[in-house]
Amino acid sequence: MKTSKGGYTDYSYFDSSKRTKGGETIGRNIQWYRMWWTYLRLALECEQKGILIDGEKVKMDRRHYRQWNLNTILENSFDDWWKENKRLFVHPPVKTVSASNVPDDDHIVLMVPKTRDKTDLLKELDELLEGKTKSVVRFPFSDSKATYLRCHMQYNIFVKATNGQKREQIRQWVNETYRPMRTYMLQNKLDNEGNRIEEIISAENGVTNNIRYAKKRIVSTSRGVFP
């Protein structure tokens, strides 16, 4: 996507599995959480305004999202919401504690020599903890193979279609807006004759298909499943 300074952002790295910053680790790059929040806000708007998805009302699973402060999502930006709620997604940090301070059987006390090489220590730690720990994430992402850019594009397509834009208008807008990322998005796909596909959406029914994917994602997001 084009930035305010005229350059382009490489979104491919958003699909990396984990990110660590400032000693805190979250399951995916923060932009994925931003996209989840964006679809969640869209689902809330559909529910609030009575926008039907394939003839059905969107109904939020408020029990699943009870810790997310849903009542603030329509009012605040993602950045403000994240500051108040990122604790829900940050993995528990590794800490050194004395044996007398171990709170329960869910923790392991480690004594780490300061004179050891970190790379060697990490290898030994991996072997030491084999089978003794299990990843427990309160709000995991689904196993969907959808890329960040596809979610981004389908969100915009749905909004434009809901606002009354024609399929051909949307198709042209997509091909122009996402043109700098087409190599990554198409991943060198070929047509039936073996020629490289140049357009991200080559026909109006492609817009319809992406609207369908967006609708499914809105509904699944309302039920706690993303992407």
C-alpha positions in Angstrom: 0.0 0.0 0.0 1.1 3.5 -0.7 2.3 5.5 2.3 1.7 9.2 3.0 5.4 9.9 2.0 4.8 8.4 -1.5 6.5 5.0 -0.8 5.1 1.6 -0.5 4.7 -0.7 2.5 5.7 -4.3 2.2 2.8 -6.2 3.8 4.3 -9.7 3.3 6.1 -9.6 6.6 2.8 -9.2 8.4 2.2 -12.9 7.8 5.1 -14.0 9.9 4.0 -16.2 12.8 5.4 -14.4 15.8 6.7 -11.1 16.9 8.6 -10.0 20.0 9.2 -6.4 21.1 10.3 -4.9 24.3 10.5 -8.3 26.0 6.8 -9.1 25.1 5.8 -11.8 22.6 2.4 -11.9 20.8 1.2 -14.7 18.6 1.4 -12.7 15.3 2.5 -9.4 14.0 0.4 -6.6 15.6 -1.1 -5.7 12.2 -3.0 -9.1 12.3 -4.6 -8.0 15.6 -5.5 -4.7 14.0 -7.2 -6.6 11.2 -9.1 -8.8 13.6 -10.2 -5.7 15.5 -11.2 -4.1 12.2 -13.4 -7.0 11.2 -14.8 -7.2 14.7 -15.8 -3.5 14.5 -17.4 -4.1 11.1 -19.4 -7.1 12.6 -20.5 -4.8 15.4 -21.6 -2.2 12.9 -23.5 -4.7 10.9 -25.2 -5.9 14.1 -26.0 -2.4 15.3 -27.3 -1.2 11.9 -29.2 -4.4 11.1 -27.1 -5.1 7.9 -27.9 -8.6 6.8 -25.3 -11.2 5.7 -26.9 -13.6 3.3 -30.3 -12.7 4.7 -29.3 -13.3 8.3 -28.7 -10.9 11.2 -25.1 -10.7 12.6 -25.2 -11.7 16.2 -22.0 -11.1 18.3 -20.8 -13.9 20.6 -20.4 -11.5 23.6 -19.5 -14.4 25.9 -16.4 -15.2 23.8 -15.4 -11.5 23.6 -16.4 -10.6 27.2 -12.8 -9.6 28.0 -12.4 -7.4 24.9 -14.4 -4.4 26.0 -16.6 -4.5 23.0 -18.5 -1.4 24.0 -15.3 0.7 23.4 -14.5 -0.7 19.9 -17.0 1.5 18.0 -15.9 4.6 19.9 -12.1 4.4 20.0 -9.2 3.8 17.6 -7.3 0.5 17.5 -4.3 2.1 19.1 -6.2 3.3 22.1 -8.0 0.0 22.4 -4.7 -2.0 22.1 -3.1 0.0 25.0 -5.9 -1.1 27.3 -6.3 -4.7 26.1 -3.0 -6.0 24.8 -2.5 -8.0 28.0 -5.0 -10.4 26.5 -2.6 -11.4 23.7 0.9 -11.1 25.3 2.5 -14.4 26.2 3.6 -14.9 29.8 7.3 -13.8 30.0 10.1 -16.0 31.2 11.2 -15.0 34.7 13.8 -16.2 37.1 12.4 -16.8 40.6 13.7 -18.6 43.6 12.3 -22.1 44.4 10.5 -20.7 47.5 8.5 -18.3 45.3 7.1 -20.9 42.9 3.4 -20.3 43.0 2.1 -23.6 41.7 2.9 -26.7 39.6 2.3 -24.8 36.4 5.7 -23.2 36.6 9.3 -24.4 36.3 12.2 -22.8 38.1 15.4 -22.4 36.0 18.9 -21.4 37.1 20.7 -19.9 34.2 24.5 -19.4 34.3 25.4 -15.9 33.2 28.7 -17.1 31.7 27.0 -19.3 29.1 26.5 -18.4 25.4 22.9 -17.5 24.7 22.6 -19.6 21.6 23.8 -22.7 23.4 21.5 -22.0 26.3 18.5 -21.7 24.0 19.2 -25.1 22.5 19.6 -26.7 25.9 16.4 -25.0 27.1 14.5 -26.4 24.1 15.6 -29.9 25.0 15.0 -29.4 28.8 11.4 -28.2 28.2 10.5 -30.8 25.6 7.1 -32.2 26.6 6.9 -30.2 29.8 5.1 -27.1 28.4 2.1 -26.5 26.3 1.1 -23.3 24.5 -2.2 -22.0 25.8 -3.5 -18.9 23.9 -6.7 -17.4 25.2 -7.6 -15.9 21.8 -5.9 -17.9 19.0 -6.1 -17.2 15.3 -7.8 -19.8 13.2 -5.9 -22.2 10.9 -7.0 -20.3 7.9 -4.4 -19.7 5.2 -5.8 -16.3 4.3 -3.0 -13.7 4.0 -3.2 -10.3 5.6 -3.5 -8.5 2.2 -6.5 -10.7 1.2 -8.2 -9.9 4.5 -7.4 -6.2 3.9 -8.7 -6.3 0.3 -11.9 -8.2 1.0 -12.8 -5.9 3.9 -12.6 -2.9 1.5 -14.5 -4.7 -1.2 -17.3 -5.5 1.2 -17.5 -1.9 2.5 -17.6 -0.5 -1.0 -20.3 -3.0 -2.2 -22.4 -2.2 0.9 -22.1 1.5 0.1 -23.6 0.9 -3.4 -20.5 0.8 -5.7 -20.8 -1.3 -8.8 -18.8 -4.5 -9.3 -16.8 -3.1 -12.2 -15.9 0.1 -10.3 -14.7 -2.0 -7.4 -12.7 -4.3 -9.7 -10.9 -1.4 -11.3 -10.2 0.2 -7.8 -8.8 -3.1 -6.5 -6.5 -3.6 -9.5 -5.2 0.0 -9.2 -4.9 0.2 -5.5 -3.3 -3.2 -4.9 -1.2 -3.1 -8.1 2.2 -2.6 -6.3 1.5 -5.8 -4.3 0.1 -8.0 -7.1 3.3 -10.2 -7.4 2.9 -11.1 -3.8 -0.8 -11.5 -3.9 -0.9 -13.6 -7.1 2.2 -15.5 -6.3 3.0 -15.9 -10.0 -0.3 -17.7 -10.8 -0.9 -18.7 -14.4 -4.1 -18.8 -16.5 -5.3 -21.9 -18.4 -2.9 -21.1 -21.3 0.1 -20.8 -19.0 0.3 -17.0 -19.2 1.1 -15.0 -16.0 -2.0 -13.4 -14.5 -1.6 -9.6 -14.4 -4.8 -8.4 -12.8 -5.7 -9.2 -9.2 -9.4 -9.4 -10.1 -9.9 -10.0 -13.8 -13.7 -10.2 -13.9 -16.7 -8.9 -12.0 -17.5 -12.3 -10.6 -14.1 -12.1 -8.9 -15.5 -9.2 -6.9 -18.6 -11.2 -6.0 -16.4 -14.1 -4.8 -14.4 -11.7 -2.5 -17.6 -10.2 -1.1 -18.7 -13.8 -0.3 -15.4 -14.4 1.5 -15.7 -11.2 3.4 -19.2 -12.0 4.5 -18.1 -15.4 5.8 -15.2 -13.7 7.7 -17.5 -11.2 9.3 -19.8 -13.9 10.6 -17.0 -16.1 11.8 -15.4 -13.1 13.5 -18.6 -12.3 15.3 -18.4 -15.9 16.6 -14.8 -15.6 17.8 -13.0 -17.2 14.8 -10.5 -15.1 12.8 -9.4 -15.0 10.0 
